[in-house]
Amino acid sequence: MFIGREYEIKALNKLYEKDSFQFVVMYGRRRVGKTRLLTEFCLKTCFYIIYKNDNINYYK
C-alpha cells in the first residue's frame, strides 16, 4: 500500500507531461521512501525500472 506523497507524485507527473527533456535528481536521507516513490510513479507511466540493491537486481 502506498499512502501520501501526493505533492511529489503531482510534481513528477507535471515534469513527465512536458514536451521537453527533463532530468530529475532525487536525494535524501536513507529509508524515507525515495525508491518506493519512483516505483509507484513508474508503475503508472511507461518507464522501465532498473536498480541494484544488495546484489539483487530488480527489473520491470
Stockholm file with secondary structure:
# STOCKHOLM 1.0

chainA/1-60         MFIGREYEIKALNKLYEKDSFQFVVMYGRRRVGKTRLLTEFCLKTCFYIIYKNDNINYYK
#=GR chainA/1-60 SS CCCCCHHHHHHHHHHHHSSSCCCCCCCCSTTSSHHHHHHHHHHTTTCCCEEEETTEEEEC
#=GC SS_cons        CCCCCHHHHHHHHHHHHSSSCCCCCCCCSTTSSHHHHHHHHHHTTTCCCEEEETTEEEEC
//
